[in-house]
Amino acid sequence: MKNSTKTRIFLLAACACLSTVSCTDDTKDFGDVWQSDDYSYIGKAVGNFTEDEWYPGGRLGTTENIQAGCYEDETPAVNNQGLIDDFNLGEMFFERNVTLTTPPFNGLGPASVRTSCIDCHPGYGHGKRQDTYKAANYGNGYLLVIYNPVDSDNSNDGPYISEVTGMPQTQAVSPFLPPVDENQIDMKWHQVTAMESGLPMQFPDGEQYELIYPEIKIPQSAFNTYPQPENIAVRVESTIGIIGTGLIDAIPESALKEQYRAQAEYARMMSAQTGMNADEYINSAMWDLSADDWAPSAYYTNWTSPGALADGTPISGMIKRYTYALTRASLQDGAGANAMWNIPNVSRPDRPKLYTTQAWADAMSMNTDVINAIKADPTSPYYADGTDSGIADAVKNLLSPTTDQFDNRWHNFTPEMSTDNFYAFMVWHRGLAIPRARNLNDKDVQRGKEVFMEIGCASCHRPSWTTGDDNYWTPDIIKDRPLPKYPNQKIYPYSDFVQHKLYMKNDIHNSWCRTTPLWGRGLSLLNTGAEDRLHDCRARNEIEAIMWHAYSKKSHAYTSAEKFYNLSKADRDAVVKFLRSI
């Protein structure tokens, strides 16, 4: 955690450098970051870049800092609105381990995915590729996706199993056992020997590239649930960087609708050309092609918040835009706001129920070791009348996802995260900045942008959006308390926020995946120590990420990736240099 003067200190240092360093196009190597002496160009139009493109988050959402730790910076909006103290307090909840008994960082368990947010988001960035699944490994941003495959084998599609939570937990507080025993999780990495599309594993000029992918297996014996699941398949999805997420919340629904309409037109065109159904090119769960409008399931309705209507009527403006699977809409009730509850299982006034399953609660209530351990501790909230049956009844109900933890007949807990602390956490989450762009004055970077556009990458990685009035939705528990606001900003996330299919080997569950924003990713190695890409960190660099787009000819991005494959090495390198600059 850094203090509120960090941006000012950096700017003073930059000015000092300008007084002694001449402005040239010579590149310098500052540790892991390549950059040129571009200070005199910042904020000016250079080559094929506009002056706005130096500020990917707009003037209200961009930090001038591009050094190590810049992913942690607050946006100018935070300081403008006098919210820096709340931002710094909220940051502590992201960085600190949740414990059992140490306020205000208490409330871990009884089952959990991780003990802290930063474990999954090392350096505030994308999770790191892992060789084994261990929740306690710093940087392991993987979440298990466990489902019943439709082909009874290993297909990408099928419903999530009900025996464990949607984000399966591999940790538990004594005396309970974790819903999934991670010691039995088998994780292996395999190398692609041949592309399904037929493209060779080397470029026409002879330069080779490699592609790897993970395979995850979990035996039935690993599940501490009753019943234990049968016929399962597993995928992993890694966390993405959390920088700039508040700016995405400020994109108006009307702009998203225009983007989907354009995608729908593309889907109809491709259907006419290929004979495939149009919904192969646009997810029918998000867009109704016949009505040319949002599908009912595109709207986010939140059962946990008083702001959601009990009959399931959509809340105005709540179109899903977050997560790979597009499961969340407003940042104030998605991403970190939800994760602060279900990752460590910390309760708060608007989250009075545990993130668990009845199958796990039942299994714990039947476990003799669990019952005996509680019986030996009369101070346990699960002790009840001290009899085996009384303890089992308390365990079964207090661990149940249907029990109000603050109002029940077994034991009334108190909220573990206060409303004030949750508010501070949301100020921090909505207040994270995007680092400014680098080296836009460099001719290779300018060429990289030109090629990026020419080969069609911008069709999905849409460069810019303009935020609206940013009249954001807020949960009732922090209603009327100000959050960082980003009205009328030209931003450059490089994403259309629409889902596409790449048809990769051992692909993401359900195949549909929201386009990941590219902004700020060039500083990943400096901030996190890794630069893994794609949903499961299978790509170890930009080249591998791009070539995975060409693994199958069915990929929505195959044409663009094939064009990249046929570029000269100079142009391939220019595209990579561009991606590392934005």
N, C-alpha and C positions, 0 to 999 in steps of 0.2 A: 504494500500500500504506500502511496506517495502523497505528499501534502498538496494543498490547493495552489501552490505557487509554481508547480512543475512546468506549466506551459510558459509562464513568464520567464523562468530561468532559462529554458531552452532558447527562447527568442533572443534574450540578451547574449547568450553564447553564440548564436548564429550571427548576430550583428558584429560581435567581436571578431569572428572569423572573417567577415567581409572586409574588415579594415586591414587585414594582413594578407588575404589570399586573393589573387587576381582571378577574374571569372573567365574560365576557359572551358572547352569541351573535353578536356583530359579527364579520363575516368580514374577513380581512386578506389582502393579496396579497404573499407573500414570493417575489419573482421569478416563477418559473413554477409555484409550488405555491400552490393555494388551500387555506387552512385557517382554522379558527376557533380562538378561545381555549378549547380543549377540555381543557386540562391538569387541571382540577379534576374532570373527568368520567371520566378514564382509569381503567379497571378497575371501573367501576360500570355497573349496568344502566341504560340510558337509552332511553326510548321502546320500540321493538320490537327493540332489541339487548340481548343478555345481556352480563354482565360479561366472559365469555370472549371475545366477539367483538372486543374491543380487541386481543387477542393471537392473530392468525391462525395462528401457529406454536405455540400453546400457550406456557406459561411457559418451557419449555426451548428453544423454537425461534424466539422473537420478539425483535427488537431494538427498544428504545424510540426509537432514532434514526429520524427521518423527514426528515432533511436530505440535501443532495447527498452522495453517497458511501455512503448507507445500505445499498445493495445489497451492499457489500463487507463488511458487519459479520459477525462471528462470532456464533453462538448462545450463550446462557448456558450450554448444555451443554458447550461447548468449554472455557470457563473453569472450570466446576464440576469437570470431569474433568482439569484441569491440562494441556490440550492446546494452549494458545495458541502456544507456540513452534513446534510442528509445523504449526499452522494458518498462521502467518505464513510459514514456509518454503514450504509448499505453494502459498500465494498467489503467490509469486514465479514458480513454474513456469507459472502461468496467465497472468501479466502479461508475462513476458519473451519476447523473440523467441528462437526456437531457432536456433542458429548451426551452422556446420560443425565448429568446432574449440574453442569456449570452454566448458570444463566449468564447472558441471554442466549448462549449457544447450546442450549440443552434440548432434548427431545428425540434423540436418536432411537430408531426402532419402533416396534419390536422386530420388524424385518426392514431391511433397507437395501437400496441399490448401491449407494456410496455414502461415505461419511462427510464429504464436502463437495461443493460445486466444482472447485478448481481441480479436483482429482480428474474430472472428465474433460475439463477445458484448460489444459496446461498453458500457462502464460496468456490465458483468456482466448486461446485459439482453438483450432481443430484438434481432435484427439489424435494420439500417436498410434501407429501400427504396432500391434502386439503379437508375440509368438505364442503366448499362452494367455488364457483368460483368468486373470486374478484381479478382483475388484480393488484391492489395496494398492496395486501398481499405479504410481503417479503417472498420469497421462493416458491411462486406459479409458478412453471415451466410449468404449463399446457398450451398446445395449443389446441384449439378446432378443431376437425375434423368434418366438417358438410358435409353431402353427401346425395344423393338420393339412398336409399337402393334398391337393385335389387328385393327384394321380397315385396316391398311396406310396409314393417313393420320395422324390426330392424336387418336386416342381416349386416354382416361385410363388404359386398362388394357393390360397386356402385360408380358412378362418383361424384366428388366434386361439390357442387352447385356453380353456377357462380355469384350469387348475392353478395357474400362476398369474400374476398381474401382467398387464401389457408391456411393462418394462420389468422383466423378471428380476427378483431379488435373490442375491447370493450371499447376503449377510444377515445375521440375526443376533439379537441380544440374548445372553444367557438367561434362562436355561433353554431357550427355544432353538430349534434347528432352522437353518435357512431354507426357504422354499426350494431352492436349487443348490445342490452341493457342487460348488465350482471345482472341487478337486477331481470330479469325474468328467468335467468338460474337456473334450478332445478337440484341439484346434490345430489344423495343419495348413500350411501354405503350399500351393502347387504352381508350377510354371506352365504357361501356355506354350505348347509346342507347335501349334498351327492355328491360324485365325480361321474362324468359321466362314468369314467373308472371302477367304482365299488370298488376301493380301499377305505377302511374305513378311517374315519377322526381321526384315531389314529394308531400309529405304533404297530407292533406285540407285543412289550414289554409293551404296555399300555399307553405310553406317547402320549398325544393328541396334535393336531395342528389345527389351524384355517386358513381359506381362506376367503378373502373378495374381492369384486369387485365393481366398480362404475357404476352407471347408470345416464346418463345425458339426460335431456329433455329441449328443447327450443321451446316455442310457437311461432307461426307465428307473433304475435304482437310484439315480441322482435326485429324484423328486421326493421331497418330504411333504407329500400331500395325500389326501384321501378323497377320491381315488387318485391313483397315479395316471398320468396321461399315456395314451397309446398312439402309435402311428404318427410320429412327429417329424418335422423337419426344422432346421434352424438356420437363420441368417444372423449376421451382425450388422449394426448400423452405428457409425461413430458420430459423436457430436461435431457440430461445425462451430466456427468462430462466433462469438457473441457480439463482436463489435458492430456498431451501426444498426442494431436491431430496432431501436426506437424510430429511426428514420423510415424503415420499412412500414412501420405502423402508421406513418403519416401519409403514405400514398393513398389517394382517394379511391373508393370503391369504383367510381365511374371510370377511372383510368384503367383499373384492372379489367373492367368489363370490356373496354375497347380492345385490350390485348387478347382476351378470350375470343371476342368476335373475329379478330384477325386470324387466330389459330383455327377457329371453326371454318373459315373460308379456305384455309390451307388444307384442312382435313377433307373438305369436300373435293378440292382439286386433286389431292392424292388418291382419294377413293376412285375418282373418275379415271385416273391414269393407271392405277394398279389393280382395280377390281376388288380391293379389300374394303371392309366396312370403314366408314369415316370415323367411327369411334375408336378405331385402332390408332388414330392420330390425335385424339383429344379425349380426355377422361370423362366418360358420361356421368361419373359421380360429381363432376364439377360443372359440366355444361350440357344442357339439353339441346341437341342439334335440331330437333323438330320444332321446338319453341324458340330457338335462337336466343336463349336466355339462361340464367343460372339454373342449375338443377337444384331441387329442394335440399339435397345433401351438401350443397356448396356452402350453405349458411351454417354458422357455428351456433349451437345452442348449448348453454352451459348449465348442467344440472347442479353444480356446486355453488352457484352464486345467486343471491336474491335478484340480481339484475336479469336473470333468464326467466322467460315466461314458462309457467308450469305446464302449459299445454304444448310446449315445444315450438311455439311461434318464434321465428327468427328475430333476433335483435337487429334493429336497423344498422346497416353498415358493417355487419359482422361476417364478411366473406373470408373463408379460410385462406391464409397466406403463409403460415409458418409450418415448419417441419417438412421432411422429405415427403411424407404421406399426406401433407396438407390436412392436418388434424386440428389446427388451432388458428384463431383469427386474431383478435387483439392481443398485443403483447401483455396487456394488463391481466389477461386470464389465460395466457399460454406461455410456452417456452419457460423461462425462469420462474414466473409467477406460480406456475403449476409445479415445476420441478422442485422448488423450495419446500413443497409439501410432500411430493411422492418419492423423490430420490432418497432423502434421509428419513421420510415418514414423520415429519414434524407437523404437529397440529397447530391450528390457529383459529380465531373466531369464525372465519368463513370456511374452515376445513375441519369440521368436528368429527369426521370419520377417518379411519385408517385406510391406507392404500394397501389392501391385502385381498385375499380371496377366502371364501368359506372353506374351500378344499384344504387350505393350509391350516386355518383355524381348527377344523375338525381333526386333522392329523395331529396337531399339537395337543388337543384335548384327549387324544387316545394314547399318547406317548407316556409310558410308565416313568421314564427318567425325568421327563418334564414335571409330571405330577409329584414325584418324590422330592425333587429339588424345591418346588414351591412349598410343599408340606413342611420342609425343614426350615422355612423362613416365614414366620407369622406376620412379618412386616410387608410381605409381598402384596401388591394390590390384587393379585389373583388368588389370595389365600382363602377368601370366602369364609365358610364355616370350618375349614381345616380338614374336612373329610375328602376322600378321593373323588367322590361324586360331586361334591360342592366345588372343589377346585377345577375339575374337568368342565363343569358347567360355566364357571367364570372364565376360564381360558377360551372355551368355545365361543362365548359371546363377546368378550372384551377384545378378542383378536378378529372378530367378524367385521367385514367392510360395511355392514348395515347398522352397526351400533354407534350411537352418539356418545362419544367419549366423555362428554361433559354432562350428560343427563341420562343415566341408566340405573338399574337396580343392583349392579354388581360393584362398581367402583367409579366414582366421578373424578376424572382427571381435570386439570386446568389447562388452558391453551398454552402451548409451549413457545409460540412466537407471537408477540404482541402486535396489535394493529400498527402502532408507531414504528416498530422495527420492520414490519412488512412494507409500510409506506416508504421507509428509507431504502429498503432493498429495491423497490420499484423505481425510485428516483435514480439510483445507481444503474439499474438495468436499462432504463430508457435513456440514460445520460451518457452511455459509452460512445466515444467518438470513433471516426474513421481517420486513419493517418492520411495526410496529404499525399498526392501523387509525387513521383520522383522522375527526374531525367526525361521529362517530356520534350526537352530541347535537343535530345540526342537523336541523330539522324536514323540510327538503327531502330530506336523505339518508335519513331514516326513511321518508318517502313513497316514495322511489326503491326501497328494499328491499321495501316492501309491493307495489308494482306489479311488480317483478321476479318476486316469488313468484306474484302473481295471474295473470300472463300465461304462466306455465309455464316460464320460463327455467331455474328450478332443477331441472327434470326432467333436464337434461344437466349443467348447471353446479351440481351438488350442493354445497350450502354446506359441510357439515362431515363429518368422519370422526374416529374415535378410534383412535389408534395402539395397537398391542398391546405385548407385552413387548419388542419390538424386538430379538429375538435374530437379528441380521442374519447373512447369509452373508458369508464373507470368503475371498478367494483364498488358496491355500496359501502364497504367497510373503510374505503379511503376516499369516498365521494367528497368533492369540493376541495380536495387538497391538491395543489399544483404539481404537475410533473413536467419535465423538460419538454419543450414544444418546438416544432420545426415547420412553421408555416411557409409555404411558397418558396421552397428551396429546390434548385436544380441539383439532383443527386445522380451519381454514377455507380450503381451497384453491379451492373453487368449481369442482370438476370431478368427474365420475363415473368418470374414467379408462377409459371405454368409447369405442369408435370409433363414429362416426356419419357419415352422408353429407349434404352440403349441396347437391350438384349445381350448383356454381358454374360459370360460363364458364371454360374452360381450368382445370378443377378439379385438385386434388391427384392425383398418381398413385395409381391403384387406388381412388380415390373415398373410401375409408374413412379417417377422420382422428380420432385420439384427442382428446377434449375438452381444450382447453388450460386450465390453472388460471388464475384471474383475480386471485389474491391478489398484492398489491404492484404491480399494473400501473399504478395511478394515479400512481405516482412515476416512471414511465418517462421522461417528458420531462426531469425534473429530473436523473435519473441518467445518461441516455444521449443526450439531445439529440433524441430522436425518440419517437413514440408509435404507430408503425405496428403493425398487428395482422393476424391471420390468418396462415396458413402461409407465404405468399409476400409478406407486407407490403403486400398490395393495399389494405387498409383503412387510411386515414390518420387515423382517429379512431373513437370508439365507434359513432357513428351509422352510418358506412359498414360497419363490421363486422357490426352487427346486421342491416342491410338486405341484406347478402350472404346471410344466412340465409333470406331470402325471395325470392331470385332465381328459384327454381324451386318449383313446387307439390309436387314430389317430395321436396324437402328435409325431413329429419327434424325440422327446427326451423321449418318454414313457418308452422304455426298460431301459435306464439308470436311470430314475427317479424311476422306479419300483424296481430296484436293490438297490437304495438308501433307499427306503422305507423298504426293508427287512434287512438292516444292523443292527448291534447291536447299542445300544446307544453310546457306546464308539467310534465306527467308524463313526457314524453320527457327533458326536461332533468333531472328528478329522478332518473331511472334512470341517466343519465350521471354525475350527481353521486355517486350511490351507488357506481357502479363505480370511480370515482376515489378512493373513501374506504376501500375494503376491501383 
